Amino acid sequence: MSAHETKRYKIHVRKGDQVKVMSGPDAGRTGRVLAINPRKNTVIVEHANIIKRHTRPNPSKNIKGGIVEKEAGINSSNVMIVCGSCGKHTRIGHNVLSDGKRTRVCKRCGTALDK
């Protein structure tokens, strides 16, 4: 790995997953994963870790200036996936189907997390 490259982390959640924040100021909050960043090992969770950003107006991009509130990244180790069927936060297991595809399953109830 050269000097300008950074390590890519394997993140256990995917975009669109329902997750619960387990630690930090927003602990206990649940929301959807909006984006993941494998280089920084972070995820952006809807309505969690809200920061205030000062923006200057840009008429060409139709951006009004002022203070904008938006979500910032949370380390992926601080979130756990929420199972849709049992409704609790859980760890993720993997099952191999007969056609060779791998699916993510809930460790508590065993139901598939992938649609």
C-alpha positions as CSV (number, residue, x, y, z in Angstrom):
1,M,0.0,0.0,0.0
2,S,1.5,3.3,-1.0
3,A,1.5,6.5,1.0
4,H,-1.6,8.1,-0.5
5,E,-3.7,5.0,-0.3
6,T,-5.7,4.3,2.8
7,K,-7.1,1.0,4.1
8,R,-10.6,0.0,3.1
9,Y,-12.5,-1.5,6.1
10,K,-15.1,-4.2,5.8
11,I,-18.4,-2.7,7.1
12,H,-21.0,-5.0,8.5
13,V,-24.0,-2.8,7.5
14,R,-25.3,-1.8,4.1
15,K,-27.0,1.3,2.8
16,G,-30.7,1.3,3.6
17,D,-30.3,-1.0,6.7
18,Q,-32.2,0.0,9.8
19,V,-29.6,0.4,12.6
20,K,-29.5,1.4,16.3
21,V,-26.7,3.6,17.6
22,M,-25.1,1.8,20.6
23,S,-22.7,4.4,22.0
24,G,-22.0,8.1,21.9
25,P,-24.2,11.1,22.5
26,D,-26.9,9.6,20.2
27,A,-27.0,6.2,21.9
28,G,-30.4,4.5,21.6
29,R,-31.4,6.3,18.4
30,T,-32.5,4.2,15.4
31,G,-32.5,5.2,11.8
32,R,-31.7,4.2,8.3
33,V,-28.1,4.1,6.9
34,L,-27.9,6.8,4.3
35,A,-24.3,6.2,3.3
36,I,-21.2,4.3,4.2
37,N,-17.5,5.3,3.9
38,P,-15.2,2.2,3.9
39,R,-12.1,4.3,3.9
40,K,-12.9,6.0,7.1
41,N,-14.9,3.1,8.6
42,T,-18.0,5.3,9.1
43,V,-21.7,5.2,8.4
44,I,-24.1,8.1,8.2
45,V,-27.4,7.3,10.0
46,E,-30.6,9.3,9.5
47,H,-31.4,11.7,12.3
48,A,-28.2,10.8,14.3
49,N,-25.0,12.7,15.0
50,I,-26.4,16.0,13.7
51,I,-23.8,18.8,13.1
52,K,-24.2,22.4,12.2
53,R,-22.5,23.6,9.0
54,H,-22.0,27.2,8.0
55,T,-22.6,27.6,4.3
56,R,-22.2,30.6,2.1
57,P,-24.9,31.2,-0.5
58,N,-24.3,29.9,-4.1
59,P,-27.0,31.2,-6.5
60,S,-25.7,29.0,-9.4
61,K,-26.4,25.8,-7.4
62,N,-29.5,27.3,-5.8
63,I,-28.0,27.0,-2.3
64,K,-29.2,29.5,0.4
65,G,-26.6,30.5,2.9
66,G,-26.8,30.2,6.7
67,I,-26.5,27.4,9.2
68,V,-27.4,24.0,7.9
69,E,-28.0,21.0,10.1
70,K,-26.9,17.6,8.6
71,E,-25.8,14.2,9.7
72,A,-22.1,13.4,10.2
73,G,-20.4,10.0,10.2
74,I,-20.5,7.5,13.1
75,N,-17.9,4.8,13.4
76,S,-19.4,1.5,12.1
77,S,-18.5,-0.3,15.3
78,N,-20.9,1.9,17.2
79,V,-24.1,0.8,15.3
80,M,-25.9,-2.5,15.3
81,I,-28.5,-3.7,12.8
82,V,-32.1,-3.9,13.8
83,C,-34.0,-7.1,12.7
84,G,-37.2,-6.4,10.9
85,S,-39.1,-9.4,12.3
86,C,-38.0,-9.6,15.9
87,G,-37.5,-5.8,16.2
88,K,-34.4,-6.0,18.3
89,H,-30.8,-5.0,17.6
90,T,-28.8,-8.1,16.6
91,R,-25.6,-9.5,15.2
92,I,-25.4,-10.7,11.6
93,G,-24.9,-14.2,10.5
94,H,-24.5,-15.6,7.0
95,N,-26.3,-18.5,5.3
96,V,-25.3,-20.1,2.0
97,L,-28.3,-20.9,-0.2
98,S,-28.5,-24.0,-2.4
99,D,-27.7,-21.9,-5.5
100,G,-24.5,-20.6,-3.9
101,K,-25.7,-17.1,-2.9
102,R,-24.9,-15.8,0.6
103,T,-27.6,-14.1,2.6
104,R,-27.4,-12.2,5.9
105,V,-29.5,-13.6,8.7
106,C,-30.5,-12.4,12.2
107,K,-28.5,-14.2,14.9
108,R,-31.5,-14.0,17.3
109,C,-34.4,-15.4,15.2
110,G,-32.7,-16.7,12.0
111,T,-34.7,-14.7,9.5
112,A,-33.1,-13.3,6.4
113,L,-32.2,-9.6,6.5
114,D,-31.7,-9.3,2.7
115,K,-34.7,-8.5,0.6
